[in-house]
Amino acid sequence: MKLKKVRKVFNRRHKQALSLSQSAENNIDELLLGRFDHLTAVRRFVSSWMIFWILLAFITVFQLTNLSAYFQTDMPVPGGIFNEGILGTMTNVNPIYATNPVDVSLSRLIFAGLFTYNSQNKLVGCLAESYSIDKTGTVYTIKLKPGLKWQDGAPLTSSDVVYTYRTIQNPDAQSPLYSSWQGIDITAPNPQTILFKLPNPLASFPYDLTIGILPEHILGKLHPSDLRSSIFNTENPVGAGPFSWSQIQVSGDTPQTASERIALLPFTNYVLGKPKLNEFIVSAYANQSQLMSAFYSGQLNAVAGLDGVPKRVSQNKAYQVDSIILTAGDYVFFRTNDGVLSDVQVRRALVLAADPEAIIAQLGYSTYPVNEPLLIGQLAYQPKYAQITDQPAKAKQLLAADGWSLDKAGVLAKNGQELRFNLVTADTPENRLVVNMLKHQWQNIGVAIEPIFEPSNTYTTTLQDRNYDSTLNGISIGVDPDVFVYWDASQFDPRSSDLNFSDYNNVNASQALEAGRTRLNPALRVIKYQPFLADWQSDAPALGLFQPRFIYITRQTIYGLGDHTINSPSGRYDNVQNWEILTANVTDKR
């Protein structure tokens, strides 16, 4: 019985075990082995999600990169070495002696004046913080900026300013600025103040205070007669300008092939801010062939002061040509006291027959016409006093009424004298163009001229000796309308090198000139100048043509150079402390 019961229990449990085993087997088949059929699908599913996340990450990085570039701009940055080539030779960089283009450029870079010009060609303080004028209009009080330094670290004070201008006034120093500073008393009541006492009021006087100041602590012990030959002028000048002297390298076997490389370093304590360039090099070449060869080979960043634009430059868009208009005027000056040009009717006819607008159209650059002794838009300029030109028929009538008639040679003559004269000028491509066009315009009314083109050095002597009937020449006029030195009768002296190139001698015009320059009120100056402008128009001592340009050729953009008129070629440096030649991607922080 018991045995039978045991068997029943065993059989029941065996069946249960078999049932559990079968159930487990079925579950394995269903839950595990059966799932293997879906493994490929799962793998595809997982791969898809992985690809999605990778792609999303890539897009995110790409988008962030592009957004970063969006907020960056290619902008100029400080640094770099700038090498400027100039035609000529360094002889004397002292600002009271510098006259040639190389010397003037170096002087402007190394030395600083009381005043300078800003990027709008407005007179602003440099070493000077302010100035005032007393009630008489004859005493100018200049206040220096605090903490001024020389490039050797010594303090710059009012005694240096007094030393500079008194040296100019000393005839033993032989400065070409000597005549402009006679009769002015210069004193320094304290280290920050300078007093200039003038014999008469002079509205333009502040514009004369841009001359570079000299260091008394270095030069004060020299006798004025020794200053012009001092090694200070050529070996290690010390100024307070934007760049300080570093070194000079000279090469070339003969004067005709000589070149000089003058390296300048930024002056950290320059009063208008430390220059952004790491180095400024002035490379002077004795001939234009060497100069342009150095430029084409990439040795130079820029070339300054050529008489014209070389064909290779004009045909290559990689080069940039800046035609910087000068506050100056190109005129044909007529010798009013000699020969056929002493006849005022002849001079008036020459003005009427000329066509300056046609000449300007052939120059190859945009500029402004000059039709008065003052520039268009300048204080006291009056359109009603502008010269009337391009009227050849009226010119013929005027000459006929004056007794001139054509001879057998087709040239106007009177009393056996032909209306024939020479026109002398410096030999430049632009001057040749202008003279040849004038020759044709005046031939049309029966006037014969003899063009004479001279090398620059020879032409300078011709001007000084007044060895011409007429001359095409440019004169610097500047921002202020004081043109006294070019037209006042006191500036006519055949024995000197004064700048009255027409030998213009009109007492009424001179009185008006002197009255205009001695009035400080701008409105009153305008009134006082009008008789001068009226007489100048009537007397026709010269023919106004156009404002000339300064040619600056570069291999790249010079940021900070600016696009405005300047008063002289060295005016290109008015903002030199802000020049930049390098660029980089800079993040916009707005």
RODO-2510 file (C-alpha; in nm, 4 decimals, decimal comma):
residues 590
     n   res          X          Y          Z
     1     m     0,0000     0,0000     0,0000
     2     k     0,2680     0,2368     0,1022
     3     l     0,4696     0,1378    -0,1987
     4     k     0,1775     0,2086    -0,4266
     5     k     0,1293     0,5495    -0,2700
     6     v     0,4928     0,6342    -0,3122
     7     r     0,4797     0,5452    -0,6792
     8     k     0,1739     0,7682    -0,7316
     9     v     0,3495     1,0620    -0,5682
    10     f     0,6624     0,9978    -0,7748
    11     n     0,4681     0,9702    -1,0974
    12     r     0,2776     1,2926    -1,0198
    13     r     0,5981     1,4880    -0,9442
    14     h     0,7656     1,3430    -1,2501
    15     k     0,4817     1,4678    -1,4635
    16     q     0,5067     1,8064    -1,2942
    17     a     0,8798     1,8192    -1,3639
    18     l     0,8233     1,7234    -1,7257
    19     s     0,5539     1,9873    -1,7462
    20     l     0,7848     2,2523    -1,6002
    21     s     1,0651     2,1446    -1,8308
    22     q     0,8387     2,1593    -2,1318
    23     s     0,7104     2,4998    -2,0217
    24     a     1,0650     2,6331    -1,9753
    25     e     1,1634     2,4989    -2,3134
    26     n     0,8642     2,6629    -2,4689
    27     n     0,9476     2,9911    -2,2904
    28     i     1,3086     2,9812    -2,4104
    29     d     1,1936     2,9209    -2,7641
    30     e     0,9402     3,2001    -2,7369
    31     l     1,1253     3,4593    -2,5268
    32     l     1,4884     3,4090    -2,6352
    33     l     1,5415     3,1998    -2,9436
    34     g     1,2375     3,3465    -3,1086
    35     r     1,3768     3,6974    -3,0604
    36     f     1,6884     3,6164    -3,2645
    37     d     1,4752     3,6572    -3,5741
    38     h     1,4320     4,0312    -3,4828
    39     l     1,8021     4,0969    -3,4152
    40     t     1,8662     4,2493    -3,7615
    41     a     1,5776     4,4900    -3,7174
    42     v     1,7015     4,5890    -3,3719
    43     r     2,0484     4,6449    -3,5063
    44     r     1,9085     4,8731    -3,7794
    45     f     1,7061     5,0632    -3,5210
    46     v     2,0040     5,1192    -3,2928
    47     s     2,2259     5,2190    -3,5851
    48     s     1,9705     5,4734    -3,7024
    49     w     1,9629     5,6422    -3,3625
    50     m     2,3407     5,6422    -3,3414
    51     i     2,3662     5,8044    -3,6880
    52     f     2,1048     6,0616    -3,5873
    53     w     2,2948     6,1659    -3,2760
    54     i     2,6282     6,1810    -3,4624
    55     l     2,4687     6,3923    -3,7362
    56     l     2,3093     6,6196    -3,4777
    57     a     2,6441     6,6688    -3,3067
    58     f     2,8123     6,7493    -3,6395
    59     i     2,5431     7,0014    -3,7335
    60     t     2,5737     7,1644    -3,3941
    61     v     2,9521     7,2031    -3,4251
    62     f     2,9183     7,3285    -3,7840
    63     q     2,6539     7,5813    -3,6836
    64     l     2,8587     7,7083    -3,3904
    65     t     3,1617     7,7486    -3,6148
    66     n     2,9637     7,9476    -3,8690
    67     l     2,8019     8,1609    -3,6022
    68     s     3,1480     8,2375    -3,4650
    69     a     3,2628     8,3463    -3,8100
    70     y     2,9467     8,5557    -3,8435
    71     f     3,0424     8,7544    -3,5353
    72     q     3,4031     8,8041    -3,6575
    73     t     3,5294     9,0715    -3,8946
    74     d     3,8522     9,1042    -4,0915
    75     m     3,9939     9,4153    -3,9278
    76     p     4,3279     9,6005    -3,9191
    77     v     4,5487     9,5176    -3,6222
    78     p     4,8707     9,6713    -3,4851
    79     g     5,2101     9,5396    -3,5948
    80     g     5,4196     9,5000    -3,9060
    81     i     5,7125     9,6771    -4,0672
    82     f     5,6352     9,9555    -4,3133
    83     n     5,8982    10,0412    -4,5758
    84     e     5,8458    10,3600    -4,7758
    85     g     6,0621    10,4495    -5,0739
    86     i     6,1425    10,8108    -5,1640
    87     l     6,3442    10,9552    -5,4498
    88     g     6,6361    11,1597    -5,3185
    89     t     6,9086    11,1632    -5,0551
    90     m     6,9128    11,2311    -4,6834
    91     t     7,1218    11,5393    -4,6036
    92     n     6,9770    11,7077    -4,2924
    93     v     6,6689    11,5951    -4,0962
    94     n     6,6812    11,8882    -3,8514
    95     p     6,3377    12,0538    -3,8906
    96     i     6,4791    12,4064    -3,9141
    97     y     6,6918    12,2989    -4,2141
    98     a     6,5017    12,0150    -4,3852
    99     t     6,3985    12,1071    -4,7393
   100     n     6,4273    11,8085    -4,9761
   101     p     6,1590    11,5325    -4,9764
   102     v     6,3679    11,2766    -4,7845
   103     d     6,4786    11,5224    -4,5155
   104     v     6,1301    11,6667    -4,4704
   105     s     5,9757    11,3185    -4,4426
   106     l     6,2240    11,2044    -4,1778
   107     s     6,1946    11,5323    -3,9902
   108     r     5,8167    11,4987    -3,9781
   109     l     5,8407    11,1419    -3,8451
   110     i     6,1060    11,2122    -3,5803
   111     f     6,0120    11,5578    -3,4526
   112     a     5,6882    11,7086    -3,3194
   113     g     5,5615    12,0657    -3,3327
   114     l     5,3358    12,2663    -3,1066
   115     f     5,0522    12,2080    -3,3515
   116     t     4,9704    11,9590    -3,6255
   117     y     4,6783    11,8686    -3,8521
   118     n     4,4195    11,5987    -3,7911
   119     s     4,2585    11,3588    -4,0384
   120     q     4,0237    11,6393    -4,1541
   121     n     4,3184    11,8744    -4,2172
   122     k     4,2185    12,0902    -3,9202
   123     l     4,4836    12,2525    -3,7020
   124     v     4,4998    12,0799    -3,3621
   125     g     4,7365    12,0761    -3,0688
   126     c     5,0296    11,8349    -3,0664
   127     l     5,2765    11,9387    -2,7955
   128     a     5,0491    12,2352    -2,7224
   129     e     4,7438    12,1838    -2,5046
   130     s     4,5874    12,5243    -2,5763
   131     y     4,6561    12,8799    -2,6858
   132     s     4,5040    13,2213    -2,6264
   133     i     4,5397    13,5697    -2,7767
   134     d     4,5407    13,8959    -2,5876
   135     k     4,3170    14,1939    -2,6702
   136     t     4,5794    14,3546    -2,8936
   137     g     4,6017    14,0433    -3,1104
   138     t     4,9803    14,0474    -3,0806
   139     v     5,0513    13,8200    -2,7814
   140     y     4,9931    13,4457    -2,8158
   141     t     5,0123    13,2366    -2,4991
   142     i     5,0812    12,8670    -2,5577
   143     k     5,0281    12,6065    -2,2853
   144     l     5,2153    12,2754    -2,3207
   145     k     5,0613    11,9394    -2,2424
   146     p     5,1832    11,7916    -1,9118
   147     g     5,4452    11,5167    -1,8913
   148     l     5,6039    11,5675    -2,2345
   149     k     5,9170    11,3599    -2,3028
   150     w     6,1988    11,3533    -2,5534
   151     q     6,2824    11,0222    -2,7163
   152     d     6,5852    10,9888    -2,4867
   153     g     6,3591    11,0192    -2,1809
   154     a     6,4452    11,3784    -2,0871
   155     p     6,1560    11,6139    -2,0076
   156     l     6,0406    11,8494    -2,2844
   157     t     5,9605    12,1984    -2,1550
   158     s     5,8981    12,5531    -2,2718
   159     s     6,2751    12,6215    -2,2746
   160     d     6,3078    12,3787    -2,5678
   161     v     6,0425    12,5727    -2,7602
   162     v     6,2132    12,9055    -2,6914
   163     y     6,5503    12,7580    -2,7927
   164     t     6,4079    12,6305    -3,1248
   165     y     6,2534    12,9574    -3,2384
   166     r     6,5371    13,1773    -3,1156
   167     t     6,7769    12,9558    -3,3090
   168     i     6,5705    13,0108    -3,6239
   169     q     6,5903    13,3875    -3,5597
   170     n     6,9701    13,3765    -3,5247
   171     p     7,1377    13,4595    -3,8593
   172     d     7,4389    13,2481    -3,7605
   173     a     7,2188    12,9363    -3,7662
   174     q     7,1443    12,9976    -4,1373
   175     s     6,7947    12,8501    -4,1270
   176     p     6,5831    12,9020    -4,4418
   177     l     6,3012    12,9943    -4,2003
   178     y     6,4944    13,2974    -4,0759
   179     s     6,3032    13,5742    -4,2577
   180     s     5,9625    13,4506    -4,1361
   181     w     6,0520    13,4891    -3,7683
   182     q     6,2081    13,8316    -3,7452
   183     g     6,0565    14,0793    -3,5005
   184     i     5,8867    13,8151    -3,2814
   185     d     5,9796    13,8048    -2,9132
   186     i     5,9692    13,4569    -2,7567
   187     t     5,9822    13,3974    -2,3812
   188     a     5,8939    13,1258    -2,1291
   189     p     5,7517    13,2489    -1,7945
   190     n     5,7369    12,8911    -1,6655
   191     p     5,8158    12,5344    -1,7875
   192     q     5,4644    12,4886    -1,9314
   193     t     5,4078    12,8290    -2,0955
   194     i     5,5470    13,0146    -2,3978
   195     l     5,4701    13,3730    -2,4955
   196     f     5,5000    13,4908    -2,8570
   197     k     5,4875    13,8711    -2,8894
   198     l     5,4326    13,9805    -3,2495
   199     p     5,5027    14,3300    -3,3845
   200     n     5,1552    14,3301    -3,5455
   201     p     4,8438    14,1119    -3,5282
   202     l     4,8632    13,8059    -3,7534
   203     a     4,5583    13,5828    -3,7879
   204     s     4,7526    13,2990    -3,9492
   205     f     5,0204    13,2824    -3,6788
   206     p     4,9082    12,9518    -3,5164
   207     y     4,9594    12,7818    -3,8551
   208     d     5,3282    12,8763    -3,8340
   209     l     5,3713    12,6745    -3,5132
   210     t     5,3934    12,3303    -3,6733
   211     i     5,7747    12,3378    -3,6958
   212     g     5,9436    12,0487    -3,5146
   213     i     6,0854    12,1440    -3,1743
   214     l     6,4568    12,0843    -3,0989
   215     p     6,6063    11,9456    -2,7735
   216     e     6,7982    12,2201    -2,5946
   217     h     6,9646    11,9727    -2,3579
   218     i     7,1434    11,8170    -2,6583
   219     l     7,2029    12,1160    -2,8876
   220     g     7,2056    12,4112    -2,6509
   221     k     7,5828    12,4093    -2,5999
   222     l     7,6535    12,4289    -2,9744
   223     h     7,7259    12,7656    -3,1288
   224     p     7,4475    12,8471    -3,3800
   225     s     7,7018    12,8599    -3,6628
   226     d     7,7945    12,4961    -3,5912
   227     l     7,4397    12,3655    -3,5775
   228     r     7,3889    12,3144    -3,9509
   229     s     7,6878    12,0771    -3,9709
   230     s     7,6215    11,8925    -3,6439
   231     i     7,6150    11,5113    -3,6539
   232     f     7,2832    11,5403    -3,4704
   233     n     7,1251    11,6166    -3,8085
   234     t     7,2336    11,2944    -3,9774
   235     e     7,3428    11,0285    -3,7297
   236     n     7,1247    11,0193    -3,4208
   237     p     6,8614    11,2932    -3,4089
   238     v     6,6392    11,3016    -3,1000
   239     g     6,2888    11,4415    -3,1259
   240     a     5,9462    11,3999    -2,9705
   241     g     5,7652    11,2764    -3,2809
   242     p     5,5928    10,9428    -3,3479
   243     f     5,9118    10,7530    -3,4419
   244     s     6,2657    10,7556    -3,3044
   245     w     6,5917    10,7032    -3,4894
   246     s     6,7221    10,3446    -3,4872
   247     q     6,9900    10,2990    -3,7539
   248     i     7,0978    10,3852    -4,1066
   249     q     7,2425    10,1615    -4,3783
   250     v     7,4065    10,3111    -4,6859
   251     s     7,4798    10,1207    -5,0063
   252     g     7,5918    10,2033    -5,3589
   253     d     7,9306    10,2798    -5,5080
   254     t     7,8523    10,6188    -5,6624
   255     p     7,6182    10,9106    -5,5837
   256     q     7,4127    10,8095    -5,8879
   257     t     7,3473    10,4596    -5,7503
   258     a     7,3423    10,5340    -5,3774
   259     s     7,0595    10,4252    -5,1516
   260     e     6,9936    10,4761    -4,7811
   261     r     6,7792    10,2733    -4,5446
   262     i     6,6808    10,4618    -4,2302
   263     a     6,5026    10,2506    -3,9682
   264     l     6,2731    10,4164    -3,7154
   265     l     6,1062    10,2648    -3,4092
   266     p     5,7753    10,3703    -3,2517
   267     f     5,8096    10,6243    -2,9703
   268     t     5,6135    10,4850    -2,6762
   269     n     5,5587    10,8266    -2,5178
   270     y     5,4481    11,0075    -2,8343
   271     v     5,1973    11,2652    -2,7160
   272     l     4,9285    11,1608    -2,9679
   273     g     4,9649    10,7909    -2,8877
   274     k     5,2184    10,5181    -2,9532
   275     p     5,2306    10,4284    -3,3255
   276     k     5,0684    10,0983    -3,4203
   277     l     5,3436     9,9959    -3,6631
   278     n     5,6353     9,7973    -3,5207
   279     e     5,8860     9,9774    -3,7404
   280     f     5,8916    10,2498    -4,0063
   281     i     6,1672    10,2390    -4,2661
   282     v     6,2440    10,5256    -4,5024
   283     s     6,4399    10,4021    -4,8052
   284     a     6,5950    10,6801    -5,0139
   285     y     6,7111    10,6115    -5,3713
   286     a     6,9259    10,8310    -5,5931
   287     n     6,7380    10,7378    -5,9110
   288     q     6,3841    10,6379    -6,0000
   289     s     6,4891    10,3146    -6,1691
   290     q     6,6304    10,1786    -5,8424
   291     l     6,3292    10,3025    -5,6495
   292     m     6,0717    10,1323    -5,8705
   293     s     6,2792     9,8143    -5,9009
   294     a     6,2724     9,7845    -5,5219
   295     f     5,8975     9,8418    -5,5227
   296     y     5,8218     9,5855    -5,7952
   297     s     6,0367     9,3242    -5,6191
   298     g     5,8315     9,3621    -5,3007
   299     q     6,0977     9,5334    -5,0879
   300     l     5,8822     9,8450    -5,0419
   301     n     5,5270     9,8868    -4,9156
   302     a     5,4895    10,2295    -5,0750
   303     v     5,6523    10,4846    -5,3043
   304     a     5,6165    10,8555    -5,2362
   305     g     5,6309    11,1652    -5,4496
   306     l     5,6806    11,0528    -5,8089
   307     d     5,6150    11,3112    -6,0799
   308     g     5,3815    11,0678    -6,2567
   309     v     5,2379    10,7180    -6,2356
   310     p     5,4571    10,4589    -6,4143
   311     k     5,2796    10,2647    -6,6880
   312     r     5,3522     9,9332    -6,5149
   313     v     5,1743    10,0590    -6,2037
   314     s     4,8696    10,1935    -6,3857
   315     q     4,8278     9,8636    -6,5714
   316     n     4,8488     9,6434    -6,2607
   317     k     4,5373     9,6406    -6,0420
   318     a     4,7356     9,4913    -5,7546
   319     y     4,8911     9,8351    -5,6950
   320     q     4,6991    10,1222    -5,5412
   321     v     4,7519    10,4822    -5,6502
   322     d     4,6387    10,7551    -5,4114
   323     s     4,6169    11,0982    -5,5713
   324     i     4,6120    11,3118    -5,2576
   325     i     4,5038    11,6653    -5,3438
   326     l     4,7155    11,9425    -5,1938
   327     t     4,5935    12,2756    -5,0553
   328     a     4,8106    12,4353    -5,3201
   329     g     4,7706    12,5881    -5,6628
   330     d     4,9415    12,5448    -5,9977
   331     y     4,9681    12,8807    -6,1743
   332     v     5,1371    13,0316    -6,4756
   333     f     5,3143    13,3336    -6,3275
   334     f     5,3647    13,6249    -6,5694
   335     r     5,6604    13,8593    -6,5150
   336     t     5,4577    14,1790    -6,4831
   337     n     5,7522    14,4192    -6,4936
   338     d     5,9365    14,3028    -6,8027
   339     g     5,8828    14,2371    -7,1768
   340     v     5,5516    14,1835    -7,3537
   341     l     5,3928    14,0489    -7,0360
   342     s     5,4237    14,3888    -6,8696
   343     d     5,1200    14,4835    -7,0827
   344     v     4,8112    14,4164    -6,8680
   345     q     4,5923    14,3737    -7,1793
   346     v     4,8170    14,0920    -7,2983
   347     r     4,7915    13,9173    -6,9620
   348     r     4,4137    13,9545    -6,9569
   349     a     4,3918    13,8097    -7,3082
   350     l     4,6097    13,5134    -7,2141
   351     v     4,3747    13,4381    -6,9246
   352     l     4,0677    13,4673    -7,1477
   353     a     4,2180    13,2381    -7,4137
   354     a     4,3240    12,9629    -7,1741
   355     d     4,0981    12,6674    -7,0964
   356     p     4,1966    12,5206    -6,7564
   357     e     3,8933    12,2886    -6,7507
   358     a     4,0147    12,1169    -7,0690
   359     i     4,3572    12,0747    -6,9075
   360     i     4,2061    11,9275    -6,5895
   361     a     4,0095    11,6788    -6,8013
   362     q     4,3398    11,5415    -6,9371
   363     l     4,5236    11,5089    -6,6051
   364     g     4,4002    11,1572    -6,5326
   365     y     4,2767    11,2322    -6,1806
   366     s     4,0036    11,4404    -6,0175
   367     t     4,0986    11,7757    -5,8722
   368     y     3,9673    12,1278    -5,8213
   369     p     4,0158    12,4285    -6,0477
   370     v     4,2104    12,7308    -5,9216
   371     n     4,0809    13,0638    -6,0484
   372     e     4,1840    13,3105    -5,7764
   373     p     4,4819    13,3590    -5,5466
   374     l     4,2668    13,1745    -5,2878
   375     l     4,1303    12,8217    -5,3165
   376     i     3,7643    12,7476    -5,3775
   377     g     3,5810    12,7225    -5,0465
   378     q     3,8558    12,8969    -4,8515
   379     l     3,7799    13,1836    -4,6145
   380     a     3,7463    13,5077    -4,8190
   381     y     3,7111    13,3252    -5,1528
   382     q     3,4532    13,5105    -5,3651
   383     p     3,3176    13,3510    -5,6868
   384     k     3,2638    13,6951    -5,8423
   385     y     3,6403    13,7489    -5,8503
   386     a     3,7165    13,4244    -6,0348
   387     q     3,9120    13,4544    -6,3579
   388     i     3,7078    13,4273    -6,6765
   389     t     3,8590    13,1719    -6,9119
   390     d     3,7820    12,9800    -7,2333
   391     q     3,6852    13,2960    -7,4236
   392     p     3,9290    13,3014    -7,7193
   393     a     3,7075    13,5306    -7,9301
   394     k     3,7051    13,7958    -7,6560
   395     a     4,0811    13,7505    -7,6168
   396     k     4,1331    13,8293    -7,9868
   397     q     3,9123    14,1383    -7,9611
   398     l     4,1017    14,2620    -7,6583
   399     l     4,4395    14,2235    -7,8291
   400     a     4,3163    14,3886    -8,1475
   401     a     4,1925    14,6854    -7,9458
   402     d     4,5349    14,7002    -7,7828
   403     g     4,7026    14,7360    -8,1235
   404     w     4,8149    14,3775    -8,1867
   405     s     4,7768    14,2290    -8,5358
   406     l     4,9024    13,9168    -8,7129
   407     d     5,2295    13,9448    -8,9020
   408     k     5,3432    13,7332    -9,1978
   409     a     5,4478    13,4524    -8,9661
   410     g     5,0952    13,4339    -8,8204
   411     v     5,2070    13,5770    -8,4862
   412     l     5,0565    13,8851    -8,3241
   413     a     5,2880    14,1862    -8,3332
   414     k     5,2829    14,5527    -8,2319
   415     n     5,5398    14,8184    -8,3176
   416     g     5,7638    14,5538    -8,4691
   417     q     5,7610    14,3333    -8,1589
   418     e     5,6020    13,9904    -8,1756
   419     l     5,3831    13,8598    -7,8942
   420     r     5,6276    13,5881    -7,8132
   421     f     5,7626    13,4741    -7,4724
   422     n     5,9058    13,1682    -7,2992
   423     l     5,7273    12,9452    -7,0480
   424     v     5,9729    12,7739    -6,8142
   425     t     5,8910    12,4869    -6,5802
   426     a     6,0299    12,1743    -6,4174
   427     d     6,0510    11,8769    -6,6507
   428     t     5,7728    11,6418    -6,5404
   429     p     5,5158    11,4475    -6,7461
   430     e     5,2302    11,6551    -6,6031
   431     n     5,4030    11,9862    -6,6680
   432     r     5,4727    11,8839    -7,0264
   433     l     5,1056    11,8028    -7,0756
   434     v     4,9928    12,1363    -6,9281
   435     v     5,2456    12,3499    -7,1167
   436     n     5,1751    12,1836    -7,4516
   437     m     4,8003    12,2349    -7,4081
   438     l     4,8512    12,6006    -7,3154
   439     k     5,0807    12,6459    -7,6141
   440     h     4,8061    12,5182    -7,8447
   441     q     4,5361    12,7313    -7,6774
   442     w     4,7447    13,0483    -7,7059
   443     q     4,8551    12,9724    -8,0612
   444     n     4,4869    12,9846    -8,1569
   445     i     4,4822    13,3580    -8,0830
   446     g     4,8198    13,4295    -8,2451
   447     v     5,0492    13,4090    -7,9421
   448     a     5,3798    13,2217    -7,9739
   449     i     5,5418    13,0681    -7,6670
   450     e     5,8693    12,8833    -7,6262
   451     p     5,8362    12,5940    -7,3779
   452     i     6,1479    12,5294    -7,1695
   453     f     6,1612    12,2178    -6,9484
   454     e     6,4389    12,2062    -6,6918
   455     p     6,5604    11,9493    -6,4367
   456     s     6,4288    12,0234    -6,0889
   457     n     6,7603    12,1488    -5,9486
   458     t     6,8180    12,3784    -6,2451
   459     y     6,4619    12,5046    -6,2328
   460     t     6,5011    12,6038    -5,8667
   461     t     6,7900    12,8299    -5,9661
   462     t     6,5864    12,9719    -6,2539
   463     l     6,3097    13,0678    -6,0111
   464     q     6,5516    13,2345    -5,7705
   465     d     6,7198    13,4307    -6,0501
   466     r     6,3858    13,5224    -6,2136
   467     n     6,5287    13,3932    -6,5395
   468     y     6,1963    13,3510    -6,7232
   469     d     5,9204    13,5439    -6,8982
   470     s     5,6571    13,3208    -6,7482
   471     t     5,6715    13,0060    -6,5399
   472     l     5,4427    12,7184    -6,4525
   473     n     5,4870    12,6498    -6,0834
   474     g     5,2962    12,5236    -5,7818
   475     i     5,2662    12,7210    -5,4591
   476     s     5,1523    12,5989    -5,1185
   477     i     4,8519    12,7959    -4,9929
   478     g     4,7400    12,5944    -4,6922
   479     v     4,4252    12,6134    -4,4838
   480     d     4,4483    12,9833    -4,3946
   481     p     4,4011    13,2405    -4,6766
   482     d     4,7184    13,4363    -4,5972
   483     v     4,8929    13,4516    -4,9371
   484     f     5,1010    13,7573    -4,8475
   485     v     5,4362    13,6067    -4,9521
   486     y     5,3206    13,5413    -5,3088
   487     w     5,1528    13,8697    -5,4009
   488     d     5,2564    14,1538    -5,1672
   489     a     5,4771    14,4249    -5,3133
   490     s     5,7176    14,3937    -5,0198
   491     q     5,7941    14,0402    -5,1347
   492     f     5,9179    14,1614    -5,4716
   493     d     6,2957    14,1890    -5,4573
   494     p     6,4975    14,0976    -5,7688
   495     r     6,8055    14,0486    -5,5486
   496     s     6,6498    13,7791    -5,3304
   497     s     6,4665    13,4480    -5,3632
   498     d     6,1298    13,5819    -5,2471
   499     l     5,8163    13,4017    -5,3585
   500     n     5,6466    13,6820    -5,5526
   501     f     5,7128    13,4996    -5,8799
   502     s     5,5126    13,7503    -6,0876
   503     d     5,6989    14,0517    -5,9449
   504     y     5,3487    14,1785    -5,8701
   505     n     5,3618    14,5356    -5,7412
   506     n     5,0164    14,6818    -5,6735
   507     v     5,0061    14,9144    -5,3723
   508     n     4,6287    14,8954    -5,3274
   509     a     4,6318    14,5134    -5,3445
   510     s     4,9201    14,4999    -5,0972
   511     q     4,7373    14,7214    -4,8488
   512     a     4,4334    14,4973    -4,8710
   513     l     4,6490    14,1884    -4,8210
   514     e     4,8114    14,3370    -4,5147
   515     a     4,4760    14,4493    -4,3733
   516     g     4,3227    14,1048    -4,4225
   517     r     4,6002    13,9123    -4,2526
   518     t     4,6038    14,1408    -3,9471
   519     r     4,2332    14,1039    -3,8629
   520     l     4,1420    13,8226    -3,6259
   521     n     3,7671    13,8407    -3,6905
   522     p     3,6908    13,6065    -3,9857
   523     a     3,4053    13,8215    -4,1175
   524     l     3,6243    14,1308    -4,1121
   525     r     3,9049    13,9445    -4,2875
   526     v     3,6670    13,8571    -4,5708
   527     i     3,5818    14,2253    -4,6174
   528     k     3,9428    14,3416    -4,6044
   529     y     4,0619    14,0900    -4,8632
   530     q     3,8074    14,1898    -5,1299
   531     p     4,0040    14,4838    -5,2825
   532     f     4,3040    14,2510    -5,3231
   533     l     4,0925    13,9878    -5,4994
   534     a     3,9379    14,2508    -5,7286
   535     d     4,2764    14,3977    -5,8260
   536     w     4,4284    14,0529    -5,8769
   537     q     4,1470    13,9606    -6,1144
   538     s     4,1903    14,2866    -6,3070
   539     d     4,5709    14,2868    -6,3163
   540     a     4,5989    13,9164    -6,4122
   541     p     4,9526    13,8669    -6,2741
   542     a     4,9033    13,4924    -6,3159
   543     l     4,6746    13,2310    -6,4675
   544     g     4,5228    12,9916    -6,2130
   545     l     4,4975    12,6290    -6,3238
   546     f     4,4269    12,3565    -6,0644
   547     q     4,5156    12,2098    -5,7262
   548     p     4,8042    11,9663    -5,7768
   549     r     4,8257    11,6191    -5,6266
   550     f     5,0725    11,4173    -5,4270
   551     i     5,1163    11,0666    -5,5706
   552     y     5,1359    10,7823    -5,3201
   553     i     5,1674    10,4300    -5,4633
   554     t     5,1150    10,1308    -5,2356
   555     r     5,1080     9,7522    -5,2584
   556     q     4,8241     9,7255    -5,0067
   557     t     4,5649     9,9215    -4,8150
   558     i     4,7107    10,1463    -4,5464
   559     y     4,4464    10,1786    -4,2795
   560     g     4,4486    10,5210    -4,1193
   561     l     4,6091    10,7002    -4,4147
   562     g     4,2798    10,8746    -4,4833
   563     d     4,1344    11,0401    -4,7906
   564     h     4,1554    11,4171    -4,7521
   565     t     4,3465    11,7169    -4,8788
   566     i     4,6842    11,7832    -4,7194
   567     n     4,8924    12,0987    -4,7047
   568     s     5,2242    11,9497    -4,8139
   569     p     5,3543    11,6040    -4,9109
   570     s     5,4686    11,5390    -4,5533
   571     g     5,1063    11,5925    -4,4505
   572     r     5,0503    11,2268    -4,5358
   573     y     5,2002    11,1587    -4,1917
   574     d     4,9430    11,3695    -4,0047
   575     n     4,7837    11,0510    -3,8745
   576     v     5,0836    10,8165    -3,9042
   577     q     5,0543    10,6963    -3,5443
   578     n     4,7296    10,5239    -3,6474
   579     w     4,8580    10,3570    -3,9654
   580     e     4,8025     9,9791    -3,9818
   581     i     4,8970     9,7296    -4,2534
   582     l     4,8081     9,3920    -4,0956
   583     t     4,4601     9,2404    -4,0689
   584     a     4,3057     8,9569    -3,8641
   585     n     3,9638     8,8074    -3,7847
   586     v     3,8482     8,9907    -3,4755
   587     t     3,5339     8,8961    -3,2782
   588     d     3,2652     9,1597    -3,2767
   589     k     3,1966     9,2335    -2,9089
   590     r     2,8731     9,4196    -2,9661
***
